Amino acid sequence: KRTMQVIYDNDYNFTKPPRKPRVSAVAGDKKVYLSWDDRAETSNDPIYGQDFEAYYIYKSSEPAFGEIKTITDGFGSPVLFKPLAMFDKIDGLTGIHPVRLGSELGPDFDIGVSYHMGTDSGLKHFYVDSTVTNGRTYYYAVVSVDQGYTPEFYPEITDREGLAIISPTECSANIQTDPLGRAISTDVNTVIVVPTERTAGWVEPSFSDAGIEHTEGSGTGDVFVDVYNPLRVKDDHTYSIRFTDGGEFEVLDP
């Protein structure tokens, strides 16, 4: 009842988490290769604007992710999942968020737990998990987390002055199960993977630095190629990589 009153008092204006990234996975030999798109980074909150901050990666051996819900509130109740890894924007917004979950609704809702906003690690759109066992089923989720808001934590953000102080929010991630607990469908940001041995005779892909050619454009610096998912490399194939002045790049597959 109190929650609904707060919603009514705010004229039904809800803050929204960023959009869900679209995740894909490939099973390897004692490895799982995850990749996702960047659509969450351009999400626009109706109140706080573009406030995307980080990706959290969750991993579990059961579809409800219950075994990693180990971050508890001040009353000892499990509230948040413990991430396997996280990647946040390089923007100086680091450490424990000062606004605890529920505290913006009043002292009766403050549960004494806060989000960790990262270490300015930089954003990535892939992750290789090498802590898996062949033949075992694993469940993964990649969730997007926004910045929340408080002037003390983000003094350089001036376009939100006068807005309500709020804790960060993350997008949902669901894996549906049947009455027997078996996974039957996944959300766009969740995957189910079973790592397996490679077939006999499989050879890890390789390339020569001599094969890297600068074709057009001007710029300085060195280029290093790191193949994060060897299972997607095509035999005797040529790839093109286009860089932008902001440091981003995309791989073109002609």
C-alpha positions in Angstrom: 0.0 0.0 0.0 2.8 2.4 0.9 4.6 1.6 -2.4 1.5 2.3 -4.5 1.1 5.6 -2.7 4.6 6.6 -3.6 4.0 5.7 -7.2 0.7 7.7 -7.2 2.5 10.8 -5.6 5.0 10.7 -8.4 2.3 10.8 -11.1 3.1 7.2 -12.2 6.6 8.2 -13.5 8.7 5.1 -13.3 12.4 4.9 -13.7 13.3 2.1 -16.1 16.4 -0.2 -16.2 18.4 -0.2 -19.5 17.3 -2.5 -22.3 18.3 -6.1 -22.2 21.4 -7.0 -24.2 21.0 -9.8 -26.7 23.3 -12.6 -25.6 24.7 -15.6 -27.5 26.9 -18.4 -26.3 29.1 -21.1 -27.8 30.2 -24.2 -25.9 33.9 -25.1 -26.1 36.2 -27.6 -24.5 36.1 -26.7 -20.8 35.2 -23.2 -21.9 32.1 -21.1 -22.6 32.2 -18.2 -25.0 29.7 -15.4 -24.3 29.0 -12.4 -26.5 26.3 -9.7 -26.5 25.3 -6.5 -28.4 25.5 -2.9 -27.2 21.8 -2.0 -27.5 21.5 -1.4 -23.7 24.1 1.4 -23.9 21.8 3.7 -25.8 18.8 3.1 -23.6 16.8 6.2 -22.7 15.2 6.4 -19.2 12.1 8.5 -19.4 13.2 10.4 -16.3 17.0 10.2 -16.1 17.9 10.0 -19.8 20.8 7.9 -21.0 22.0 6.5 -17.7 23.5 3.1 -18.6 26.5 2.2 -16.5 27.6 -1.5 -16.5 27.1 -5.1 -17.4 26.9 -7.8 -14.8 27.4 -11.5 -15.8 25.6 -14.1 -13.8 26.4 -17.8 -13.9 24.6 -20.7 -12.1 24.2 -24.4 -12.4 20.4 -24.1 -11.9 18.0 -22.0 -14.0 16.6 -19.8 -11.2 20.2 -18.6 -10.3 19.3 -19.2 -6.7 22.7 -20.5 -5.7 24.3 -17.1 -6.5 21.7 -15.0 -4.7 24.2 -14.5 -1.8 24.2 -10.8 -1.3 22.0 -10.1 1.7 20.3 -7.1 3.1 20.7 -5.7 6.6 18.2 -8.4 7.8 20.2 -11.3 6.4 17.7 -12.0 3.5 19.2 -12.7 0.1 18.5 -9.8 -2.3 21.1 -9.6 -5.1 23.0 -12.1 -7.2 26.7 -12.2 -7.0 28.2 -11.5 -10.5 30.8 -13.7 -12.1 32.2 -10.6 -13.8 31.3 -7.0 -14.5 32.3 -4.4 -17.0 31.5 -0.7 -16.4 32.0 2.5 -18.3 35.2 4.5 -17.8 33.5 7.6 -16.3 34.7 7.9 -12.7 31.5 6.4 -11.3 33.0 3.7 -9.2 32.6 1.9 -5.9 29.6 1.3 -3.7 26.6 3.4 -4.6 25.6 5.6 -1.7 21.8 5.2 -2.3 20.7 1.9 -0.8 17.9 -0.1 -2.4 14.6 1.2 -1.3 16.0 4.1 0.7 14.6 6.6 -1.8 11.1 5.5 -0.8 11.7 6.3 2.9 13.3 4.7 5.9 10.7 2.0 6.1 11.9 0.7 2.7 15.7 0.9 3.2 17.0 -2.7 3.3 20.7 -1.8 3.8 22.2 -3.1 0.6 23.8 -1.2 -2.3 25.0 -1.8 -5.8 28.7 -1.9 -6.7 29.2 0.4 -9.7 32.5 -1.0 -10.9 36.1 0.0 -11.1 36.2 1.9 -14.4 37.2 -1.4 -16.1 35.8 -0.4 -19.5 32.9 -2.0 -21.4 33.3 -5.3 -23.1 30.9 -7.4 -25.2 32.4 -10.8 -24.7 33.5 -13.0 -21.9 35.3 -16.4 -21.8 34.5 -18.6 -18.8 37.1 -21.2 -18.3 35.9 -22.4 -14.9 33.4 -25.0 -16.3 33.3 -28.8 -16.5 32.5 -30.6 -19.7 29.1 -32.2 -19.8 27.6 -30.1 -17.1 24.8 -27.6 -17.8 25.4 -23.9 -17.0 23.0 -21.0 -17.1 24.2 -17.5 -17.8 22.6 -14.0 -17.8 24.1 -10.7 -18.9 22.2 -7.8 -17.3 22.5 -4.1 -17.8 22.6 -1.8 -14.8 22.0 2.0 -14.8 23.6 4.7 -12.7 20.9 5.5 -10.3 21.2 9.1 -9.1 22.5 11.3 -6.2 24.2 14.6 -6.7 27.0 13.7 -4.2 27.9 10.6 -6.2 27.7 12.2 -9.7 28.5 15.9 -9.2 29.5 16.3 -12.8 26.1 15.3 -14.1 24.2 18.6 -14.2 21.2 17.7 -16.5 19.5 15.8 -13.6 19.4 18.6 -11.0 16.2 18.6 -9.1 15.4 15.0 -9.9 14.7 12.4 -7.2 17.6 10.5 -5.6 17.3 6.9 -6.6 19.3 3.6 -6.4 20.5 1.8 -9.5 18.3 -0.6 -11.3 19.1 -3.6 -13.5 17.2 -5.3 -16.3 15.5 -8.6 -15.6 16.8 -12.0 -16.8 14.5 -15.0 -16.8 14.7 -18.7 -17.7 11.3 -20.4 -17.8 11.0 -23.9 -16.4 8.4 -26.6 -16.5 6.8 -28.2 -13.4 9.7 -30.6 -13.2 12.2 -27.7 -13.0 13.5 -28.3 -16.5 14.4 -25.2 -18.5 12.1 -24.7 -21.5 12.7 -21.1 -22.7 15.2 -18.3 -22.2 15.1 -14.6 -22.2 17.1 -12.6 -24.8 19.8 -12.0 -22.2 20.1 -15.5 -20.9 21.6 -18.7 -22.4 22.0 -22.4 -21.5 25.3 -24.0 -22.3 26.9 -27.4 -22.0 30.7 -27.4 -22.6 32.0 -30.4 -24.5 35.2 -31.7 -25.9 36.1 -30.8 -29.4 36.0 -33.4 -32.1 39.1 -35.4 -32.9 41.5 -33.6 -35.2 40.2 -30.1 -34.4 43.0 -27.5 -34.6 42.9 -24.1 -32.9 42.8 -21.3 -35.5 45.9 -19.2 -36.0 47.0 -16.2 -38.1 50.2 -14.4 -39.0 50.9 -10.8 -38.2 52.1 -10.5 -41.8 48.5 -11.0 -42.9 47.4 -7.7 -41.2 47.1 -5.0 -43.8 46.1 -1.3 -43.4 43.7 -0.6 -46.3 42.4 2.9 -45.8 42.1 5.8 -43.4 44.7 7.5 -41.2 45.6 6.9 -37.6 48.4 6.0 -35.2 48.9 3.1 -32.8 49.4 -0.6 -32.9 46.8 -3.3 -33.7 46.7 -6.6 -31.8 44.3 -9.4 -32.7 43.0 -11.5 -29.8 40.6 -14.3 -30.9 38.2 -14.7 -28.0 36.1 -17.4 -29.7 38.1 -19.7 -31.9 34.9 -21.7 -32.8 33.6 -18.8 -34.9 36.8 -18.3 -37.0 36.3 -19.5 -40.6 39.0 -21.4 -42.5 41.0 -19.4 -45.0 38.8 -16.3 -44.5 39.5 -12.6 -44.7 38.1 -10.2 -42.1 38.0 -6.4 -42.1 38.1 -4.3 -39.0 36.8 -0.7 -39.0 37.9 1.6 -36.2 36.4 4.9 -35.1 38.1 7.9 -33.5 36.4 7.0 -30.2 38.2 3.8 -29.9 35.3 1.5 -30.9 35.6 -1.0 -33.7 33.5 -3.5 -35.6 34.5 -6.6 -37.5 33.1 -6.8 -41.0 32.7 -10.3 -42.5 32.6 -9.8 -46.3 
